[in-house]
Each structure stands twice: as structure tokens, then as C-alpha cells.
Amino acid sequence: MKLWHYIKEHMLKNPEQKICENGASLSFEETMIWAECFEKRLNGVECCAILCSSEMAAAMSLLACLAAGVTAVPLSVRYGEAHCNKILDTISPDAIIMDTNGEITVYKLKDSQYIAPDEHPALIMCTSGTTGKPKGAMLSERNVLTNVSDIADYFTLDKSDTILIARPLYHCAVLTGEFLTAIVRGANIRFYSEQFNPTKMLELIKEHGITAFCGTPTLLSIMARFNRSNASATLRHISISGECMSAKVGMKIREAFPTCRIYHIYGLTEACPRVSYLPPEYFEEYPDFVGIPLKSVSIKILNEQGNLCHANEEGILYVKGHNVMLGYYREPEKTARVLKDSWLCTGDIAIINDAGFLKIKGRNDDLIIKSGMNVYPAEIEGVVKQDLRVKEVLVYGFQNSFGTQIGMKLVGAFSSVEEVKQLCMKVLPSFQVPSVIELLDELPKNGSGKIIRRKRL
């Protein structure tokens, strides 16, 4: 349990630092003691899901799993019951931690089919698959230790900082890049567990003197529009990730937060997740670039012929390092498709410019990454087509001033776009509901009669 000892060591270096949410507050020392007491309730458990309404409770539960050497599977109530059930069905853990009625409790799950891998994963972080079945990226203690150490090396928080964590720990970028990194750097932590609300973020920043905040381009661009009356005067560090960001959106964020050090970062769950970061001093010159690899990470870009790309030549990005996952849980074929000679194929189209900085251009498939969530058009289309009124449907991703959005073109027996929207809100989780819907008589098709699908954002 080297990972827990590493975290515990850093918590004891800063025992009085606080972890807070609403009116609740625990010091690092109190949290560490709680985790080591709670781990006794996990005796006999190999794999434990975490599903708490409170992100602070989820964080405490995660630390208890790490202390007990139990594989943790973070879930989020914010993404709906159906989404959580898919993950539970895929991984089949033998226990789940919930904060029912405000009390953190372990529930043993009957008929668990969890099979412990040959190498122990500290975490199984789930990401959507092309058919809607989640893929469980198995992350070892070494993966997490490497990535947190690398992030802490450049993300220079200290004891004077307070980070506001507004996204679920279900996201690997939040779990390692925010929560565990804040512990290692000795920063105070404040959680926000409610629904997406950019204006509330600004209120909390002002109320609690928040100095560090991480979010997607979509979230931060909306916050930029509402940043009035010196609301974010205490903010010193901003980290942007989770979607491709245009230079225009990046500069709007820069203008709204002129005194902040802004890090534009890139990663994916399979890399635990951080791969690269743009040093803040280069943000104004290269706002749509994600910079340089972390110190323990190697990258390469290969063209269609499998050769190394030249500067500014587009190709597929590959990543190598001790942060790269063990593989997908019980998915050897899918693992073999993305892990080749220790290199992780990200599926992202990228370039490296003359200055040596990495830029992500988009996906090599139809995947849409919105607010850090993987959204597959085929998954949405399959759900919507179950309604007998739907004849044809096409889902796609696009960029606007708020970041990555989901669009839908639909042919069917509907009287209005609003009627289609009501259907989507009924059958889809909130993060999959399109922001733009077009009701058409026919979808455009190629010479073979196939619907023409956009290849990338």
C-alpha cells in the first residue's frame, strides 16, 4: 500500500489543513485517522464502488479504500442511476459505500462476479464504450503515484491556497489532478457537490477566498461572462481540461481572469489521466495548445503509414510512461487495441508545433468529449431510436463560444423541436441531452445511401 503511505505522509506534513463542504470541515489529520478507522469495515472486500451524494464523503471513502488496499470504483449521482448501473453491471464489485441519510456506510453486494486481476488496481475508473458499455481502466498504485507526483511538480499550490473542487471524483482528472494533488501540495480543499452552476462557482470563490479552480472550457467560459464585481479577486490558479478548446475561448478566459496563472492541460483516463500541460507563461501565445509532456511521460505522433510525424504534421498521439493503465478490466481484446509495446494509442489527432508544444485537434472517431464526459453519438442515437416516432437521427459534436456542445438532426413524427427535446430529457442523462436540435424531412446521405457523419469537431 505504497500509495496510502505516500498520501498519509503528506497529510501528516500539514495536519491542520482543511477539507470542507458546506458547513462540514475536517483537518487532514482527522481525515487520515477517520480513513484508517473506516478501513476496518472493508475487511474481506476486494473491490468497492463509491456512490455518495457528498463529494467530501466520496473523498473520505476513497481514502479509506486506499488505506485498506481495496480497489475503488468511483461513481457519481450527478450522472444518473442508469449510468451508475451500467458501471456496476460491468465491474460487479463486492461492496458499495454510500452516504445514506448523511451516514457513510458499507453495503455488501450479493452475487458479485468481481475477479481480482493479476496485478492489483488501486482504482478502476470507468469510461463509456462505443456501444454504451463502460470500459474499466485499471490504474495501479504506481500509475497514481507517478501521475500525482508529476502534477504536483508543476501545479505549484501551497499551504496558503484553497482549491474549489466542483466536479465529481468520478473524473480521473479531479481525483488525481485536484484532490490527491492538493493533499500532496498541502492546499486546503473545498468541495461543491451540487449541479452545474457557473454563477454559484463565482459566489463560492468570493465567499471562501478560493485561490485555485479547475474546470472545462465550457464551465470557465460561462464563468468568464459572469465574472463581475471583482468576484474572483482571490483566484490565482486556473487549470483547464476536459474538452478541446479554441484559441478564442482561451483568450476570453484570459481576459476575464487577468491575474491568474492559467494551465491548459490534456489527459485521458487511461493515462491516470495527465499527459501534458502548457506552462502559464505561454498561455497568451498558445492558448489552444496543451504544452509539454509531464516529466515521466513520453509522447509520439504517428501518421497513417505508422511513421513519426514532422513538426505541424497531423497524426495519432501515442503516450508512454508509468502513468499508463494496466488495461481494461476483463477486456483483453480492447486492451490489446490501445496498448501496443507499452505505448497507449489515445485515438486523438494531434500535432507538435515548431516550438515543441502539443495541440489536440480532435478525435479519430466519432467520440465527443463534453465537460470531461465521453459521449458516443451511436449510444444516444440508439436510445432515441427506441421511440417509434423516430425514423432517422444523427448526433454530432460542435464548438461554440461555450466550448464543446452536442447537436442532433432528427427525422420523425414530431410537431416541434421542443417535443424532441422533451423526449431527450426523458430518456438521456443530462450530459447527453443535445443543446441544438434540428427537425428535418430527410438527413443528408452519400451515394451509397448512408447518412453523412462529420468525422470530427
N, C-alpha and C positions, 0 to 999 in steps of 0.2 A: 504493500500500500504506500508506495513512494509518493504518489500524488497527494494523498491526505497529509502525510508528514510535511510535504512542501507547503501546502496551504496552511496547516496548523502553525508551522514555524513562522510564517508571515503574519498570521493573526496575532500571535503572541508578541511579535515585534511592535505591534500597535494595538494593545489590548483595549484602549479606551475609545478607539474609533467606532462609529455607529453604523448600524444597519437599520433603516427606518421605513415605515409605510403608514401613511395617515398618522394616527396617534401612537402607534406601536414603535418601540425602539429597543434594540439590544446592542450591547457593545460587542466587539469582535471576540473578546474573551468569553462573554456569556454565550454567544452563538456557538463557539467552539465546544464549550462544556455541554451545552444542550445537544449538539450533534453526537458527541461521544456517549452521552446517556441514552439518546434515542436509538442509537445503532443496536442496542441490545434487543430492541423489539424486532430487529430484522434477522435474528438467528434463524438459520435454515433457509433463508431466502437467497436465491441466485440472481434473479432479475426482477426489478421493481419499477413499475410505472409511477409517475408523479403527476397527479392531476389536482391542482389546488386553485381555488378562486383567487387567493392572495399569492402574488409573486414572491413576497417575502417568505411566506410559508413554503412555497416551492423551492426557494433557495436554501432554506434551512433543511428541508427534506433531502435535497441533493447532497448537501454536505454530510448528512447522516449516512447516505448510501456510500459515499466515497470513504467515509471513516470505517464502514462495515465491510468494504470490499465487495459491495453488491453492484451489479450492473444497473445503471439508472436509465430509464426511458422517459424523458420529459414530454409531457403533453400540454395542451393549452385549452382551457374552457372557452377562450375567445374565438376559436375556430370551429366550434360547434360539435355536437355529440356524434354526428356521422363521421366526421374527420377523425375524432379520437377513437371511435370503434374500429375504424379501418386499421389503425396502428395496433390496437390491442389484439385484433384478429391476426395480424401479420406476425407480431413478435410473441404473443401469448405468454406474458410474464406470469410469475407465480405469486405476485403480490402487487398491490397498488396503494400509494399513500394519498390520502385526501384530507382536506381541511373542513370536513362536515361540521356545520354549526360552530365554526371557528376553532375546533379542536383537531390537531394534526393526528391522524390515526392510520395505522397499517391494516389493510384488509387482505387476507389471503384469498387467492383466486383458485377456484376449483377447476379441475381438468386442464391445468396448464400444460402446454406442449413445448415449453421452452427447452432448448437443448444448448447447453453451455458450449461455446466454441473452444477450439483447442487453445487459443490464446485469449485470456480474459479481457473483454472490453469494459472499460470504465463507464462508457456511455454507448447507447445506441440511439443515434439521432436520425429521425425519420424524415424522408423527403419523398415527394409524390413521384409515382411512376407513370409511364405513358398510358397505362390502362386504368389509372386511378388507384392501383395497389401501391401502398408505400414501400419504399426501399429503406432498409435499416442500415445506415452507415455505422459500422462498428469502430469506435475510437478507443484506442488503448490509453493507459495511463501515460505512456511515453509520448503518444500523439498530443495529449492535452498539455503535459508538462512542457514539451517543446514549443507549442504554439503560444501558450500563455507567457512563457519566458521571453519569446521573441517579440510579442506585442508589448510587454512591459518594458522592453528595451528601448522602444521608440515613443510609446504613448506616455509622456512624462507627467503623469499625475503625481501628487504627493499628499501629505497629511493635511494640507490646507484646502484640498479640493473636496467637493461633494458632487458625485455623479448621479444624475437622474436616469434611472433605467425604466423606460416606458414601454418596452416591447417584451413579449413573453420569453422565458428561458428555453422555450421550445426551439428558438432560433439559436444555432450554434454560435453565431456572431455575438449574441447577447450573453450567452452562458460563459464563453471563454474570453471574448474580447471586451466585455464590460464587467460582468460580475467577478469572475476569478481574477482578471487583470487588476480591477480596483482593489481587491484584497491584497494582492501582491505589492501593489504600489502604495498601500496604506491609506487610500482615499475613503472618505465617508460615502455611504451608499443609501440612496432613497429610491424606493420602488413606487411605481404607479401601475395599478392593476385594472384600471377601467378601460372602456372602449376608446378607440381612436378619437382624439380631441386636441387638435393643434393649439387652440387658444388656451386650453387648460394647461398645456405644457408651459406656455409663457407665464401663466399665473404662478405655477409651482416654482419655476426658475426664480421669479421675483420674490416669492414668499419665503423660500428656503435658502436663498443665496446660492443657487446651483452654479457650479463652475464648469461642469463637463456634461455634454449631452451627445448621444449617438442616435442617428436616425437615417431613414431612407431619403433620397432626393424629393420624393413626393411629400413626405411629412415636413421636411425642412423648408421646402419652397412655399408651402402654405403658411408655416410659422413666419417666414420672412415677410409675407404680406400683412400679417397681423402684428408684427413687432413694432409697437408704438409705445410712447411714453417711457422710453428707457427701460422697458420691461426686462431686457436681458443684460443689464449692465454688469452683472456679476459673472457672466459666462465668459470663459477663457479658452475652452477646448471644444471643438465640434468634430465628430467623426461621421463621415457619410458613406453608406454602403447599402447593398440590397437590391439595387437596380442599376442599369446603365444610366449615366447622367450626361446630358448635353452641356456644352460649354456655357450656353445661355442660362440654363438653370443654375449652374455652378456660380456664375457671376452674380445672379440675383441673390443667392445665399450670401456670397461675399459682401455685397453692398448692404445687406440687412444686418450683418454681424461683423462690422469692420475691424473690431479689435481682437477677434478670436483667431486662434491657431486652428486652421481647418485641415483635417486629414481626409483625403479621398482614398478609400481602401477597397480592396477586392478579395473575395474568397468564395469558397463553396464548402458545403457541409462535409464533403468527402476529404477536405484538407484541414478540417478541425477548427475554424474554416479559413484562417487568414493566409493569404498568399503574398500580397503586396500592399504597399502604402505609398502615397505621394507625400513627401515631406512638406509641411505647411509653407515653407518659404518659396515653393514652386507653384502654389495653387493658382495664383492670379495668371501666371504664364501658361499653365497647362491644366485648367480646371476639369477637363474631361478625360484626363489620364489618371491611371491608378498606380503610377510610380515604379518603384523598385521592389524586388523580392525581399522578404524577410531574411534575416541573417542565416537561418537554417534551411532555406528554400532555394531550389534551383528551378529555372523555367526554360522552356524552349518552344519555338513556334515552327510547326511543320506545314509545308504546302501539300497540295493534293497528291504529289508524287512521293511524299514522305521525306522530302529534303528540308534542311534548315532554311527558313526564310531570311531574306536580306532585310535591311532596315526599311521600314514602312511597307513591307510586303505582308499582305493578309495571309493568315493560316490558322490552324487549330492550336490552341495553347495546351501544353503539357506541363505538369508540375511534379517535382520530386523532392522528398525530404522526410524527416522523421515525424512530420505532422500528417502525412498521408495515411488514410484509414487502413485498417486491416482488411476490409472488404465489406460486402453487403451481407447481412445476416441471412444465412441459408439460401443464398442466391449465387452459387459459384459461376454460372454462365454469365450473369450480369457483371459480376466482379471481373471476370476474365476480359470482358469487352472494354472495361475502362482502366484496368491496371495491366500495364504491359512493360515487363522488365523494370519494375519498380516505378515506372512513370504513370501518373494519373492523367488520363485524357479528360479534359474538362468539358469538351464539346463547345467551348466558347471560341468565337472568331476574334483574333487579336492581332495587334501589330506592336512592334517596338520601334520608336522613332529614333532620329539621329542623336538625340540627347540620351538615349538608353532608357526611356520611360515607356512603360506598358500602357496600352489602351485596349479596352474591351469594346469590340464593335457590335457584338450581338451573339445570338445563338446559331449553331449549325443545324438546329432542328426547329420545331415549332414551339418550343418552350417559351413561356412568358414569365419573367421574374418580376413580380409586383409586390412591393412592400416586404421584400425578403421571402416571399412565398413562391414556390414553384407552381405555376398554373399551366396545365396542358390543355390546349383547345379541344382535343379529342375527348377528354374527360367531361368537359362542360357540354359539348355537343351531344355526347351520349346520354347525359342526364336529361337535357332539354328535349331530345327526340322522343323520349318516353311519353310525352304528351301527344295525343293523337292529332291535335290541331297543327302540329309542326310537320312541314313537308321537307324543308331543307334548312340547314343552319351552318353558318361559318363563323368561327370565333378567331380573333386575331389580337395582337398587341400593337400599341402605337404610343408615341411620345407626344406630350403636350407640356405646357408650362408647369404642370404639377408633377411631371415625371411619367412613369410607365402606367398606361391605362389598358383596359380590356374593351374591345369593341365586338359587336355582334351584328351580322347580317342574317335576316331570317325570312323565309317564305312560309306562309301558313294562314290558317283561318282565324285571324285576329283582327279586331276592329281598330286597334290603336297600338302605338308603341308602349303606352302605359300598361296595356293589358299584357304585353310580352314581359315588361319589367316586373309586373306583379308575379308572373309565373316564375321568373328567375329568382326573385326574392324568396319564393316559397320552396323551391327545390334545390337551391345552391347555397353554400356557405357565403357569408358576406364578402369575403375577399375574392370570390369568383364572380360576383354579380357585375355585368358589364356597365361601364359608365356611359357608353354610346351604343344605342340600338337603332338599326335601320330595318324597317319593314318593307320588303321588296316583292315584286311579282315573280322575279327569277334571279338566281345567283349566276354570276359570270362563269362560263365553263370553257375549257380548252377544246381542241379539235377532237379529242377522244371522249368528250362529254364529261370530263372530270372537273369538279369545282376548282377554280384557280385560287390557290392559297399563297399568301405572301410568305416569303421564305424567312424574313427577319424583320425586326423593328426598323 
